Amino acid sequence: MRARQFFITTLKEAPADAEIVSHKLMMRAGLIRKLSAGIYNYMPMGLRVIRKVENIIREEMNRAGAVELVMPLVQPAELWQETGRWDKMGPEMLRLKDRHERDFAMQPTSEEVVTDIARQELKSYRALPKNLYQIQTKFRDERRPRFGIMRGREFMMKDAYSFDRDVEAAGKSYENMYAAYRKIFDRLGLTYRAVAADTGAIGGDRSHEFQVIAETGEDAIVYCPQSDYAANIELAEALPLLAERAAPTQALNKVPTPGKSTCADVAALLGTSLANTVKSLVLATDEVDETGAIVKSTVWLLLVRGDHDLNEVKAGKVDGLKDGFRFATEAEIVEHFGCKPGYLGPVGLKKPVKIVADRTVALMSDFITGANEVDFHIAGVNWGRDLPEPDVVADIRNVVEGDASPDGKGTLAIQRGIEVGHVFYLGTKYSKAMNATFLDEDGKPKHFEMGCYGIGVTRILGAAIEQNHDARGIIWPDSIAPFTVAICPIGYDRAEDVKVAADALYAELTAAGIDVILDDRGERPGAMFADWELIGVPHRVVLSDRGLKEGQAEYQGRRDAEATKVAVTELAAFVKARVGS
């Protein structure tokens, strides 16, 4: 490609509404242009990156035995009503009516449509396993679209769906996709982690997120540097920090703590460690009748150490809380504790509550809690002596850096990541809801065992930039850069020798299959170099009249601190070697 033929629209400054690095650089480099909130035009430079990402995904999906199709962006409501998601999805799903007043949705995902295909087309166990995938536009009506394409409303995704005859076969399909995803992200040239993820209401134990490591990531990734253990913060197991419970050494003591309603303030006032305090969080669960009216509510007190945070996902797995919970109202709290929030604790309750203690709290002794009286706390609290043993002991806290790894092979570290892929075992959730069956070997109908596997195609662009940039602009991995090599001839429009040399190098590299752009715009060197550094082309060759007279050119990798002089006679071979390395 020659620059004069292409569409290059760089900006010196990012728009005022660009918040994060990737958004700013994608706008400045001319990869995207905003059309509406969360909706962007993908300009030619950005589209080249998207196509390269898609090609890598497509090649590895095909290699793994998946079959590509395309499902409609606009989907009929009837399919979504079969699974109940028409009402459950909420305002994130954009609904519309056609001229006949029939309901449709702009697809945010395609489980219903692909399950409908399977129940119509996959009649026998002999047709299984099957994995169908698409690379398609999605739409989710985010309330607050932000961060450019990282949280936009319209985006491109690769979503795949596997269909198997039993759980064992579904497990093999899952492992196949997991391996394919590793190959995809390896080829994309990104630093990533595959982390165990929560499976939510569906249950099961097969769910992994693929997280691109970046300081600006929204997700906390927990991993063990000494082993292969990795999980997201919602799932990472927190082992108890005490080996056993020590015997009491202090008497129960009610102490004044005027105006000190947080554990940190109480610990500072009493001159003790925050780790000696216990935090109280009050939840409630409701039983409803056939009409949906609440007939009974149960109040729960969850206890975590003062320097720890409650993990709501883990709390939701406690028996009694699995069917959903809410934070208790102030009236319920006063009714059971006799006190407003801020000074709550498990000692001296006004009415009984269900007590769930985190593993570490259950082993604490001589700890400090609220006294259920404004401006007072209780020190020297001990299980068994001052209050009954907890009703439930469970892992309900977030892990912290330095915790022991659950696999026993070291300590945990935490880093930030951007989720760009997810593999998930669905089981029969959709096949049962839509009565999607096949005839098994015994001639009886059986529901498909399903898995789903997504990759955020356009999100990868933002994640790659968040991970790979400097003060000058983007630094693309070779595999997904819009162009691999930029030839920058100084004086192309006025120096014949430079033009001839540039054209010859361009022809040779192009013939070798290298994706090269020749900057024939006649720009000043500073402006030309700044454009390609901003856009992030990994390899740059500079040809000048002075250099050619000395028989030399300059090569500089995007991460190199300075240029390397290369003999013109060896230039093409040198660049080919660098690109291939």
N, C-alpha and C positions, 0 to 999 in steps of 0.2 A: 504494500500500500504506500502511496505517496501522500504526504501531508496535505498538499494543495487539493487533492481529490477528496480527502477525508473531511470530517466535521469536528474541528477542535475549538472548544469554547471554554477556555480557562478564565478564572476570575482571580483578581489579586486579593479580594476580601470575601469571606463567607457571609451569607445573609445573617441578619441579626437573630433570626429564630433558630439558627443551627446551634444545638446545645453540646453535642459530643463530637469527638475527633472525627469519627467516620462520617458523620453528617456534614461537618464543615468541609472535609477534604473531598468528599464525593461531589458536593456542590461546586467547590473551587476547581476541581479537575474536569468538570463538565461531564461527569458520569450520569447524573440525574438532574432533573429540573422539576420543581414543585408545580403541580397542577391544582391541587386542593389539599386540605388537611389530611395527611396520611396517604396521599395519592400522588405518585410521581411518574413523570415521563422518564423512561430509561433511554438516555441518549446513545448515539452509536458507540462511544467509547465504553460506556457501562455495559451495553448489550454484548459487546465482544467478551467481556469478563463472564457475563451470565452464560453465554453459549459454551465457553470453555468449561465452566463448572458443570453445566448440563451434560456435556460430552463425557466427562469423567464419570459422572453418576450413571449415565446410560450404559457406558461400556461395562462397568462393574456389575450393574444390575443384570444386564444381559448375560454376562459371564457366569453369574450366580444362578441362572436359569429362570429369572423373572421375565415376564412377557409384557410389553408396553401396549397401552391403549390410552384413550382420552375420554374422560367422562365430562358431561356438560357442566358448564359454570352455573347455569340456571337449573334448579332441581324442583320437582313437584313436591308440594307439602305432604301428599299422601304417604310417601315413603318415610318421611320424618315422623309422621304421626304414628306409624306402625311401631316405632321404637320409643315413642314418647318424648323424643328430643325436640319436637316442634314447639312444645311449651316450655321445656327445660332450658333450652339454649339461651333464652333471654334476649336482650336488645343487641347483643353482639352479632346475632344473625340478621342480616338484612332481608326483610320479607317484602314481596311485591305481588301485585295482581296483574294478570294479563287482561286482554280486552273482554274476556268472558267472565271476569271476576273470580278466576281460579287462583288459588294461592301457590306461590313459588318462593324459593329462597335462592339467594346468591351463595353458592357453596362455600362454607368455611372448612369443610372436610367431606369425605365421600364414602363413609362406611355403609350408609344405607343404599346408595346406588350400586356399589360393587357387590353387596350382599344380594341385591335384586338380580344382578347379572348371574351370580353363582347359582341361585336357586332355579333360574331358568335354563342355564346352559350346562351345569355340572351335575349330571343325573346319577352317575355311578361312581363307586369307589375307584374304578379303573381310570377315571379322569383326574384323579388326585395323585400327588399334591399339585396345586397350582398357586402361582404367585403372580398377581396382576399389578402393574404399577403405571402411574402417569406422572408427567411433569406438567402442571397446570396452574393457572391463576386461581387464587383464593381471595375471599373477601370476608373480613371480620370488622364489624363496625365498632372499633375501639372508641371508648368514651373520650380518652385523651391520647390521640395518636401523637407520638413524639419520637425523638432520636432518629429522625429520617426514616430509612427503610428498616431500622431495627425494630420499630414498633409502629409499622404503618397499617393502614386498613386494607389496601390491596397489595398482594405479594405473590410470589411464585413458590410452589412447593413440589417436591417429589413425594408422593405418597404411594405406598405399596401395601397389598393385602394378601396374606397367605391363607389357603384353604387346605385343611388336612382331615384325615378320617379319624384320628384319635390323638390323645394327648402326647403320646410318644413321638408320633410323626410331626406334630406341631412344634415339639421341642427341637427337632432336627431342622425344621424350617427356620425357627428363631435363631439357632446357632449359625445357620447358613447366612442369614441376613446380618447378624452381628459381625461375622467375619468379613462380609462384603463391605460393611460400613467402615471397618478398620482400613481396608484397602482404599476406599474412597477418600477418607480423610488423610491417609498417608500420601496419596497422590496429589491431593490439594495443597500439600506442603505446609499444613498448619500444625501448630503445637496444640494437642488436644488430650482430653482424658475421657474414657468411657466409664461412667460412674453408675453404680446401682441406684435406681430411682424408686420412689414410692409408686405402688400400683393403684392407689386410690380405692374407690368403692368396688372395683372389679375383683380385687384380690389377686392371689397368685404370687409368684416370686420371680417372674421374668419381666424385667423392665430396666432398660439402660438408657441414660441420656449421654449424648456426645457433646462435650463442652469444649469450646475453644478457649484457651487460657488467655485472659486479658484483665488488666487491672480495673477496667471500667465495667467488667461483667456484673450482671445483676444477681447471679446465683453464687452461693457459697459452696465450694467443692471441698470435701474432706478426703484426705488421702494419707497413706503411710509411705514416706520416702524409703523405708526399708523393705517394703513388700508391694504386692500388686493391689492391695486393698484401696478401693475408692468408692465413694458414695456421695450423694447430695446431702445437704445439711438436714433435710427432712427425714432421711432414712438412716443416717449414720448412727450406729449403736454407741451409746455412752455407757461405759462400764462404771461400776461404783468406784469412787475415789478412796474409799476406806475398806480395809480388809475385813474388819469386824467392829462391832460396837463396843466402845470402851465403857467401863463402869462409871456411874455418876460420881462427880467430885464436888459439885456445887449444890447448894440448897436453892429451891425455887424462890425467885426474888422479883417482885413487881417493882419496876423502876420508872420514874418519870422521864418522858421523852417529849417535852412540849414542842409542838410544831414539827416534829421529826417523823414524817410518815413513810419515808423510804428506807430500805435496808441500809443503803450507803450512808444516809444521814445518821441513822441510829448507831451504826458501827463506829462512825467518827465520834459521835457524842460520848459513847461508852468506852472509847479507846480500845476497840477490839477489831479483829479481822472481819471483813465482810463474809468470809467463809464460815463464820460462827453463827450467822443469821439464817433464818428460814423465811422464804417469801410465800405468801398465801395468795392463791388465785381461785376465785369462786365461779363455778360453772353451774348450769342447770340443764336437766333433761325433762322432756314433756311426754306424757302419754296422752294420746288423743282418741276420741271415739270415732264412730263411722262417719260423722259429719265433719270431722276435723277439729272439733272443739277440745280444748285441753281439759282432761279430767283429773290429772295428777301431775305434779312436778316434783322432781327430786333435786336437792341441792348437793353439789359436790365441792369439796375443798381439796385443791391440788397444791402440794407442797414441793418447792424446789429450793435449793440452796440460794442464799442471797446474791451470789455472784453468777448465778446461772439463769438461763431463760427457758421458759416453757416452750416445748415443741408441740404445736397444736396437732400436727399430723400424727405424732406418736400418741398423744392424748386420745385421739379419735380411734385408736386401736384397743383401748382399755375396755374390758367387758362392762357393758352398761352405758358406754359413751359411743359405741360403734355406730349406732343408728342416728347419730347427730347430737350436737349439744349447742348451747348458747352461753354467753356470759350472763350470770345472774343479774337481776335488776337490783337497784338499791333497796327497794322495799323487801325483796327476798333476803338480801344480806342482813338488813336490820332485824328482820323477823328471826333469823337463825343465829346471828352473832350478837345482837343487841348493840351494834355499833356500825357506823358508816365506814366505807372502805378507807384504808390507810393505817389501821391499827388492828388488823384481823389476825387471828391465830387459832390453833386447834384446842387450846386449853380454855375450859369454862364456857362451853357453848350454851346458848340459850335453848336451841333445839338441835336434835341430832342431824348430822350431815354425813355423807359418805366421804371418807378421807382416803386420798390416793397420794402416797409418798414416793418421790423419786428414789431410785436405788441408793443414792448417796445419803439423802435425808434419812432414810430408814436406818442407817448405820451411825447417825450422828448422836452425840450426847452433849449435855450441858449447852444446848443451843438457845438462841434468842428468837422469840416470835412476838407478834402483836398480842396485847392483853385483852382485846375486844372492848377497849375503853379508850376514848380519845385522849391523846397525849401520854399514853402508857404502853410499855412493853414488858414482857416477862423474860428474865434471864434464868439460866440454869434448868431449862426444860429437858426432861428425859422420858423416853418411851417406857411404858410399863409402870413407872413410878408415878408420873404426873398426868399421863393420858394413855388411853388404850393403844395397843399396836394398831397401825393403819389397816384399813379394810383391804387396801390393795397396795402392793409394792410393784412399781413398774419403771421402765426407762421412759421418762417423759420430758427430758431436757435436751437442749442442743449440746452437742459436743463442743469443746473448746480446744484450742491449740495446746498440745502437750499431753492430752488425754492418751491413755494406753490404747493401742490399736486393737480392735476386736479379734483380729487373727493372732494376737500375741507376738507379733514380730517387730514391734517398735512403737513409736509414739505418733500421734496424728498431727498433721499440718493442715492448714486451710488456705485456699487461694480462690480468687474470683474467676468465674467462667461465664461464657455466653452459650446458651443452649442452641445448637444448630441441627441436632438430629435426635431421634428417639425411636427405639425399637421396643415393642410392647406386645405381650401375649394377651389376646382378648378372650380366649376360650370360646364359649357359645353365647356370649352376651347378645350379639346381633343376630346370629343364626336362629336362636330360640325366639327372639322378639319378632322376627320376620318369617318364622317357620321355614327356614332355608335348610333343606335336607337333601341327602343323596341316598341311594340304595347301597347298603353295605354288602359284604360278601355273603351274608346269610339271607339277603333279600329283604331285610327290614330297613325302614328309613332311619336315618341318623343325622343329627345336626352337625354341621361343619365345625371343626375347631379352627379358630381364626387367630391371626396375628396382624398387627399393623406397624408400619415402618415409615417414618417421615423424615425428610430433610428440608430445611428452609433454604431454598436455592438462593433467593435474593438476600436473605439474612447472612449467608456466608460471606457476601461481599463486605457488609458492615463489620462482621466479626474479624475477617482477615485484616481489614484496615486498622481496627482497634488493636490488633496484635502486632501489626507491622507498619510502623510509620516513624517519621522523625520530624524535625523542625522544617524540613524542606518539602515534605509531602508523604505520599503513599510509597510503600515498598512491597510490591506484589511478589509472591512466589512465582517462579518461572512458569509453572503449570497453568496459572490462571491470569497472568498479566494480559492486558489488552493487546500489547505487542511485546515480543520477547527482546528485540533489539531495536534501538533507535540510532539511525545513522544521521549525524549532525555535521553537514558540510558547511564550513564557514565561507561565505561568498559564493554559494552555489549558483546564484543568478548572475555573477560577474567574473568568476574565475574558471576558465575552461578546463584547466587541469584538475581542479577540485571537482567539477561536475563530472568529468570523465571517470575519475577514480571512484566517486560516490556511486555513479550508475553501475560501474563494473562490480563493486562490492555488493550492491543491492541485488543485482542479477544473480551473483554466485550464491549468496545466502538464501535467496528465495528458491533457487533451484535445489538447494540442499534441504528444503522443507522447513526452514526457519521463518517464524512469523516476524517479519521485519518491516519497519516503517522508515521511509526516507524523507527527512525534513527538507523539502525543496521550496520552502516559503520565502527564503532569503531573509530570515529574521536575524537580528543582532545576536551574537553568541550568548550574552547574558540572558536575554529573553528566551532564546531557544532552549538553553540548558535548564532554566527554571521551569519551563513547561513540562519537560520530560521527567524532571525530578518530582514535580508535583503529581503528575499522572502516575509515576511509579514504575516506569519501564525498567526492567532489571539490568539491562546491558546497554551501554552507550559507546558509540565509536565517533570520534571527532576527526575530521579531515580538514586540513588547512593548507593554504598555498605554501606557507613557510615550512610546515611539517613535511609536505610532499617533496620539497626541494632537498630536504635532509633524508628523504626516503623513509619517513616515519609517520605514524598516526598515533592517536591516543585512545586507549580503551579504559573505561571505568565502570566497575560494577556498582549497582545502586547503593550497596552497603560499604563500598570502598572509601577510605578517607581521601585518597588522591588517585590521580590517573596513572596508568602504566603506558610507557612508550613501547610501541610494537613496530617492527619493520613492515613496510607496506607489502612486501613480497610474502610475508608470513601472516598477514592480517586476517584473511578469511579463515585459514586453518586455526589460528589462535581463537577467534570468536566461536567457531564451531566447537572447539574443545571446551571453552568456558560454558557455552550453552548446554553442552552435553554432560557436564560434570555434576 
